[in-house]
Amino acid sequence: MNLPVPVRVAASEYDLLMLARALVGEISAEMVSPLLAQSCELPAAMGESAAQLLQETLAKGVVRALLRRGGWRRVEHLDDYGGAPRWGRLWERRQAPALHFSAASMRLLRWLRESAAGSTLPADFSPNGWGDEVLCFLACELLGEAGFEARAGALASVTGLGWIACLDQIVLNQQPQHGVPDLRPFFSGDGATVLEGLQPALARRWVQMERAKARITTSTTMIRLGAFQRQSMHAMVQAAREAGRADLLVFLLEAASALLRERPPARRWTAGLEGDAALLSTRTEAAREAGAFLEELAQVVALFDEARAVRFFDDDYERAQLLLRLREQLGDEQDHMHTIIQQLRALDGAVASAPRDEEEPA
């Protein structure tokens, strides 16, 4: 039996390899929390053996992470060429995306290890390939799970996937320096394949984002988060419409369904604002912005409903029928969604709710 030959690496190289393994899900966030919590100056370069191990870990691990987060599901999606919908798991529907890892991936790993909690990214940091983008998304997940939300927000703010999936981390932990970036690359080619593979993970993140609103205690923060949610959703709808890929927004419908199926009260969105001493007009605006996701979901639903105009003898009939099937993700929850929106729009909606002793905890 041939056993793998042990490879010797320096302690600093071992730390980076451990972080890479945590990012791709080979080890838990708990195992690398001490590495994330303490700053450490690293040598300027890695040895050849360690570099090869790192490259292999990222190349194989990021693909596996993409598949574990949703690529394994046997579902239907559209393609970029106007043909019939494709059915199957991600690797059965698509060619593997070109997950290129640039120097940005190494800079990310070094930043995770060298920087203490609260530190900011280098001003010129930017992903430069789909491998970089997915790795940054995985890093945001890891940092959030390990309790380093501020660092997750700093990283999410400079990535496209961050503005799609991690708006709460961006807004709740820092003042965004710019608006939503161009999201169109995520709706065609390799970007669309990445978005397909992450659909369940994106739905979970938006559920978490909405539920976290109950812990927001200042009206200005709620208003800021709602405003950026509107911007992000508008950009996604525009990009999906231009690319003919409304199916890539089904994660928003899945998130809404998960939030609404238990018929939660409106207060669940605004519970943290009840002690806010802001002006009544500010609290009223905050209550409305608490429902920004639900309000803006109307334009997502409308994009799917455009498929109703396609007739059975039209060339796009099969694609249109898929969109209508996906539209049913929201189902009967839409009526309750409108009820919550109306309650949040009510005067001083931050405290408009059923009596506390009749509600579940947020």
ZASEZA-628820 format. One record per residue (C-alpha): x, y, z. Coordinates in Angstrom, 2 decimals. Example, Ala and Ser with C-alpha at 12.3 -4.5 7.8 and 13.67 -1.06 7.14 Angstrom:
% ZASEZA-628820
@east->12.30; north->-4.50; up->7.80
@east->13.67; north->-1.06; up->7.14
END
This chain:
% ZASEZA-628820
@east->0.00; north->0.00; up->0.00
@east->1.44; north->3.37; up->-1.05
@east->1.02; north->6.03; up->1.63
@east->1.32; north->9.76; up->0.85
@east->4.77; north->11.17; up->1.50
@east->4.70; north->13.62; up->4.46
@east->5.43; north->17.21; up->3.50
@east->7.27; north->19.51; up->5.87
@east->6.01; north->23.08; up->6.06
@east->6.85; north->26.03; up->8.27
@east->4.55; north->26.96; up->11.16
@east->3.31; north->30.08; up->9.33
@east->2.60; north->28.01; up->6.21
@east->0.73; north->25.48; up->8.33
@east->-1.50; north->28.30; up->9.64
@east->-2.40; north->29.42; up->6.12
@east->-3.15; north->25.84; up->5.09
@east->-5.40; north->25.42; up->8.13
@east->-7.28; north->28.59; up->7.22
@east->-7.68; north->27.39; up->3.64
@east->-9.05; north->24.06; up->4.87
@east->-11.52; north->25.87; up->7.14
@east->-12.68; north->28.08; up->4.26
@east->-13.53; north->25.09; up->2.09
@east->-15.20; north->23.21; up->4.95
@east->-12.61; north->20.52; up->5.65
@east->-12.29; north->21.62; up->9.29
@east->-14.54; north->23.64; up->11.59
@east->-14.44; north->27.37; up->12.27
@east->-13.77; north->26.57; up->15.93
@east->-10.43; north->25.00; up->15.03
@east->-9.13; north->28.20; up->13.41
@east->-10.74; north->30.79; up->15.69
@east->-7.44; north->31.31; up->17.59
@east->-5.70; north->32.03; up->14.27
@east->-8.35; north->34.61; up->13.38
@east->-8.24; north->36.25; up->16.80
@east->-4.51; north->36.95; up->17.04
@east->-2.42; north->38.90; up->14.55
@east->0.81; north->37.37; up->13.30
@east->3.41; north->38.70; up->10.87
@east->4.05; north->36.22; up->8.06
@east->7.10; north->35.74; up->5.81
@east->6.89; north->37.40; up->2.42
@east->6.59; north->34.12; up->0.50
@east->5.63; north->30.46; up->0.92
@east->7.79; north->27.49; up->0.14
@east->7.16; north->25.50; up->-3.02
@east->5.69; north->22.46; up->-1.22
@east->3.31; north->24.55; up->0.87
@east->2.26; north->26.58; up->-2.18
@east->1.40; north->23.39; up->-4.05
@east->-0.62; north->22.09; up->-1.13
@east->-2.47; north->25.40; up->-0.89
@east->-3.24; north->25.46; up->-4.60
@east->-4.60; north->21.91; up->-4.46
@east->-6.68; north->22.66; up->-1.36
@east->-8.31; north->25.68; up->-3.00
@east->-8.76; north->24.18; up->-6.47
@east->-10.54; north->21.06; up->-5.19
@east->-12.03; north->22.43; up->-2.00
@east->-13.82; north->25.46; up->-3.46
@east->-15.51; north->23.29; up->-6.10
@east->-16.63; north->20.88; up->-3.37
@east->-17.87; north->23.79; up->-1.26
@east->-19.90; north->25.07; up->-4.21
@east->-21.47; north->21.66; up->-4.68
@east->-22.19; north->21.20; up->-0.96
@east->-23.97; north->24.57; up->-0.79
@east->-26.48; north->23.63; up->-3.45
@east->-24.81; north->22.23; up->-6.56
@east->-25.73; north->18.70; up->-5.49
@east->-29.47; north->19.32; up->-5.87
@east->-31.28; north->17.88; up->-8.89
@east->-33.20; north->20.92; up->-10.11
@east->-34.06; north->22.78; up->-13.30
@east->-32.42; north->26.00; up->-14.43
@east->-32.36; north->28.04; up->-17.61
@east->-29.23; north->28.54; up->-19.68
@east->-27.65; north->31.53; up->-21.40
@east->-28.50; north->30.39; up->-24.93
@east->-32.29; north->30.37; up->-25.07
@east->-32.62; north->26.59; up->-25.13
@east->-34.89; north->24.36; up->-23.06
@east->-34.35; north->24.27; up->-19.30
@east->-31.71; north->21.84; up->-18.08
@east->-32.42; north->19.31; up->-15.37
@east->-29.95; north->17.66; up->-13.01
@east->-27.23; north->18.42; up->-10.54
@east->-24.93; north->21.35; up->-11.21
@east->-22.19; north->19.24; up->-12.82
@east->-24.80; north->17.54; up->-15.02
@east->-26.26; north->20.85; up->-16.24
@east->-23.07; north->22.85; up->-16.68
@east->-19.42; north->22.63; up->-17.44
@east->-17.31; north->23.33; up->-14.36
@east->-16.80; north->27.09; up->-14.00
@east->-13.31; north->28.47; up->-14.43
@east->-12.51; north->29.13; up->-10.77
@east->-9.38; north->31.20; up->-11.24
@east->-7.47; north->32.11; up->-8.09
@east->-5.38; north->35.24; up->-8.42
@east->-2.99; north->36.88; up->-6.00
@east->-6.10; north->38.24; up->-4.25
@east->-6.77; north->34.79; up->-2.76
@east->-3.34; north->34.70; up->-1.15
@east->-3.80; north->38.28; up->0.07
@east->-7.10; north->37.22; up->1.61
@east->-5.51; north->34.31; up->3.48
@east->-2.68; north->36.50; up->4.69
@east->-5.13; north->39.16; up->5.87
@east->-7.11; north->36.56; up->7.80
@east->-3.95; north->35.43; up->9.61
@east->-1.99; north->38.67; up->9.94
@east->-4.77; north->41.03; up->10.97
@east->-6.30; north->41.24; up->14.42
@east->-10.02; north->41.63; up->15.04
@east->-11.32; north->44.98; up->13.88
@east->-8.65; north->45.51; up->11.23
@east->-9.60; north->46.64; up->7.74
@east->-8.73; north->45.23; up->4.34
@east->-6.00; north->46.80; up->2.24
@east->-7.50; north->49.70; up->0.30
@east->-6.67; north->48.13; up->-3.07
@east->-7.99; north->44.63; up->-2.30
@east->-10.28; north->43.29; up->-5.01
@east->-11.24; north->39.77; up->-6.22
@east->-9.93; north->39.05; up->-9.69
@east->-11.69; north->35.86; up->-10.73
@east->-14.55; north->33.55; up->-9.84
@east->-12.32; north->31.51; up->-7.56
@east->-11.49; north->34.68; up->-5.63
@east->-15.18; north->35.64; up->-5.44
@east->-16.31; north->32.28; up->-4.07
@east->-13.38; north->32.17; up->-1.63
@east->-14.32; north->35.63; up->-0.31
@east->-17.91; north->34.45; up->0.16
@east->-16.67; north->31.40; up->2.08
@east->-14.47; north->33.69; up->4.17
@east->-17.48; north->35.86; up->5.07
@east->-19.30; north->32.71; up->6.17
@east->-16.31; north->31.57; up->8.23
@east->-15.79; north->34.97; up->9.88
@east->-19.48; north->35.26; up->10.73
@east->-19.57; north->31.76; up->12.20
@east->-16.45; north->32.49; up->14.25
@east->-17.92; north->35.73; up->15.61
@east->-15.86; north->38.23; up->13.61
@east->-18.78; north->40.08; up->12.02
@east->-16.95; north->43.37; up->11.52
@east->-14.23; north->41.69; up->9.48
@east->-16.87; north->39.80; up->7.50
@east->-18.56; north->43.11; up->6.69
@east->-15.32; north->44.70; up->5.56
@east->-14.65; north->41.79; up->3.21
@east->-18.21; north->41.53; up->1.90
@east->-18.24; north->45.22; up->0.96
@east->-15.58; north->44.72; up->-1.74
@east->-17.07; north->41.63; up->-3.42
@east->-20.06; north->41.17; up->-5.69
@east->-21.25; north->38.09; up->-3.80
@east->-20.99; north->40.12; up->-0.62
@east->-23.55; north->42.62; up->-1.95
@east->-25.79; north->39.74; up->-3.03
@east->-25.57; north->37.66; up->0.14
@east->-24.09; north->39.61; up->3.05
@east->-25.71; north->43.05; up->3.13
@east->-26.37; north->42.76; up->6.85
@east->-22.70; north->42.13; up->7.57
@east->-21.78; north->45.15; up->5.46
@east->-24.32; north->47.61; up->6.85
@east->-24.40; north->46.54; up->10.50
@east->-20.65; north->46.65; up->10.96
@east->-19.44; north->49.64; up->8.95
@east->-20.46; north->52.58; up->6.82
@east->-20.39; north->51.36; up->3.18
@east->-18.09; north->53.55; up->1.11
@east->-19.89; north->52.97; up->-2.17
@east->-23.13; north->51.59; up->-3.58
@east->-23.98; north->48.23; up->-5.07
@east->-21.41; north->47.17; up->-7.69
@east->-22.25; north->45.88; up->-11.18
@east->-23.93; north->42.51; up->-10.60
@east->-24.49; north->41.63; up->-14.27
@east->-21.47; north->39.29; up->-14.47
@east->-23.23; north->36.98; up->-12.00
@east->-26.11; north->36.37; up->-14.39
@east->-24.29; north->34.86; up->-17.36
@east->-21.45; north->32.45; up->-18.09
@east->-19.38; north->31.18; up->-15.17
@east->-20.92; north->33.77; up->-12.86
@east->-24.37; north->32.29; up->-13.46
@east->-23.02; north->28.80; up->-12.73
@east->-21.64; north->30.06; up->-9.42
@east->-24.98; north->31.68; up->-8.57
@east->-26.84; north->28.47; up->-9.47
@east->-24.64; north->26.46; up->-7.14
@east->-25.15; north->28.86; up->-4.24
@east->-28.97; north->29.16; up->-4.40
@east->-29.75; north->27.39; up->-1.08
@east->-26.87; north->29.17; up->0.69
@east->-28.10; north->32.54; up->-0.59
@east->-31.64; north->31.77; up->0.57
@east->-30.33; north->30.92; up->4.04
@east->-28.34; north->34.14; up->4.20
@east->-31.41; north->36.28; up->3.34
@east->-33.45; north->34.44; up->5.98
@east->-30.72; north->35.17; up->8.52
@east->-30.59; north->38.79; up->7.36
@east->-34.32; north->39.28; up->7.86
@east->-34.42; north->37.56; up->11.24
@east->-31.47; north->39.63; up->12.44
@east->-33.57; north->42.78; up->11.97
@east->-35.27; north->41.98; up->15.28
@east->-31.93; north->42.71; up->16.98
@east->-31.44; north->46.13; up->15.36
@east->-31.94; north->48.77; up->18.04
@east->-31.51; north->52.06; up->16.14
@east->-33.80; north->53.44; up->13.47
@east->-30.93; north->54.85; up->11.40
@east->-29.33; north->51.41; up->11.08
@east->-32.63; north->49.84; up->9.99
@east->-33.16; north->52.61; up->7.42
@east->-29.66; north->52.12; up->6.03
@east->-30.04; north->48.33; up->5.75
@east->-33.43; north->48.67; up->4.06
@east->-32.06; north->51.18; up->1.56
@east->-29.20; north->48.89; up->0.56
@east->-31.53; north->45.90; up->0.31
@east->-33.66; north->47.86; up->-2.15
@east->-30.60; north->48.84; up->-4.19
@east->-29.25; north->45.30; up->-4.28
@east->-32.57; north->43.71; up->-5.23
@east->-33.17; north->46.33; up->-7.93
@east->-29.71; north->45.66; up->-9.39
@east->-30.33; north->41.90; up->-9.33
@east->-33.71; north->42.19; up->-11.04
@east->-32.25; north->44.42; up->-13.75
@east->-29.34; north->42.05; up->-14.33
@east->-31.63; north->39.00; up->-14.41
@east->-33.98; north->40.66; up->-16.88
@east->-31.14; north->41.68; up->-19.23
@east->-29.65; north->38.17; up->-19.16
@east->-32.99; north->36.35; up->-19.37
@east->-32.11; north->34.49; up->-16.15
@east->-34.94; north->35.19; up->-13.73
@east->-34.42; north->31.65; up->-12.43
@east->-31.28; north->32.84; up->-10.65
@east->-33.46; north->34.91; up->-8.29
@east->-35.45; north->31.94; up->-6.99
@east->-33.38; north->32.07; up->-3.80
@east->-35.24; north->35.27; up->-2.87
@east->-38.58; north->33.48; up->-3.24
@east->-37.27; north->30.54; up->-1.19
@east->-36.13; north->32.92; up->1.55
@east->-39.50; north->34.69; up->1.66
@east->-41.34; north->31.37; up->1.83
@east->-39.17; north->30.19; up->4.74
@east->-39.79; north->33.46; up->6.60
@east->-43.54; north->33.59; up->6.06
@east->-44.73; north->30.01; up->6.25
@east->-45.18; north->30.25; up->10.05
@east->-47.20; north->33.47; up->9.67
@east->-44.94; north->35.60; up->11.90
@east->-46.25; north->38.93; up->13.28
@east->-44.92; north->42.23; up->11.93
@east->-43.30; north->42.94; up->15.30
@east->-40.73; north->40.24; up->14.56
@east->-39.10; north->42.68; up->12.14
@east->-39.11; north->45.66; up->14.52
@east->-38.83; north->44.23; up->18.04
@east->-35.44; north->45.84; up->18.68
@east->-36.68; north->49.34; up->17.81
@east->-39.26; north->49.60; up->20.58
@east->-36.81; north->51.35; up->22.92
@east->-35.43; north->53.71; up->20.29
@east->-35.76; north->57.39; up->21.23
@east->-35.66; north->58.68; up->17.65
@east->-38.25; north->61.08; up->16.30
@east->-41.61; north->59.60; up->15.39
@east->-41.00; north->60.31; up->11.70
@east->-37.67; north->58.46; up->11.86
@east->-39.19; north->55.47; up->13.65
@east->-41.98; north->55.37; up->11.08
@east->-39.45; north->55.35; up->8.23
@east->-37.45; north->52.64; up->10.02
@east->-40.55; north->50.48; up->10.36
@east->-41.21; north->50.74; up->6.66
@east->-37.58; north->49.98; up->5.79
@east->-37.76; north->46.91; up->8.02
@east->-40.07; north->45.56; up->5.32
@east->-37.82; north->46.56; up->2.41
@east->-37.13; north->42.96; up->1.40
@east->-40.82; north->42.06; up->1.37
@east->-41.76; north->45.24; up->-0.51
@east->-39.06; north->44.81; up->-3.15
@east->-39.97; north->41.15; up->-3.58
@east->-42.92; north->42.40; up->-5.62
@east->-40.59; north->43.29; up->-8.50
@east->-39.03; north->39.83; up->-8.31
@east->-42.47; north->38.20; up->-8.46
@east->-43.41; north->40.49; up->-11.36
@east->-40.34; north->39.34; up->-13.29
@east->-41.46; north->35.72; up->-12.94
@east->-45.06; north->36.64; up->-13.77
@east->-43.97; north->38.04; up->-17.14
@east->-43.77; north->34.40; up->-18.24
@east->-47.60; north->34.23; up->-18.16
@east->-47.68; north->36.16; up->-21.42
@east->-45.80; north->33.39; up->-23.30
@east->-48.18; north->31.17; up->-25.28
@east->-47.83; north->27.41; up->-25.71
@east->-46.77; north->27.71; up->-29.36
@east->-44.07; north->30.32; up->-28.66
@east->-40.41; north->29.30; up->-28.77
@east->-39.87; north->30.23; up->-25.10
@east->-42.83; north->28.25; up->-23.79
@east->-40.77; north->25.63; up->-21.90
@east->-38.61; north->28.30; up->-20.31
@east->-41.70; north->30.30; up->-19.34
@east->-43.32; north->27.26; up->-17.74
@east->-40.21; north->26.68; up->-15.63
@east->-40.35; north->30.26; up->-14.35
@east->-44.01; north->29.83; up->-13.42
@east->-43.19; north->26.62; up->-11.54
@east->-40.39; north->28.41; up->-9.68
@east->-42.77; north->31.28; up->-8.95
@east->-44.85; north->28.86; up->-6.90
@east->-42.05; north->28.76; up->-4.30
@east->-43.81; north->31.69; up->-2.65
@east->-47.19; north->29.99; up->-2.75
@east->-49.88; north->31.03; up->-0.30
@east->-47.47; north->33.11; up->1.77
@east->-47.95; north->36.13; up->-0.49
@east->-51.15; north->37.23; up->1.25
@east->-49.44; north->37.25; up->4.63
@east->-46.53; north->39.13; up->3.10
@east->-48.87; north->41.95; up->2.06
@east->-50.38; north->42.00; up->5.56
@east->-46.96; north->42.50; up->7.15
@east->-46.07; north->45.24; up->4.66
@east->-49.27; north->47.13; up->5.49
@east->-48.66; north->46.79; up->9.23
@east->-45.09; north->48.07; up->8.90
@east->-46.31; north->51.02; up->6.84
@east->-48.74; north->52.01; up->9.59
@east->-47.94; north->55.08; up->11.68
@east->-45.28; north->54.25; up->14.27
@east->-45.15; north->50.73; up->12.86
@east->-42.14; north->49.96; up->15.01
@east->-44.52; north->49.27; up->17.88
@east->-47.66; north->48.33; up->15.94
@east->-48.17; north->44.68; up->16.81
@east->-50.20; north->42.22; up->18.78
@east->-49.69; north->42.21; up->22.56
@east->-46.32; north->40.78; up->23.57
@east->-47.69; north->37.90; up->25.61
@east->-49.49; north->36.60; up->22.52
@east->-46.35; north->36.40; up->20.38
@east->-43.49; north->34.05; up->19.93
@east->-40.00; north->35.38; up->20.69
@east->-38.26; north->36.90; up->17.67
END
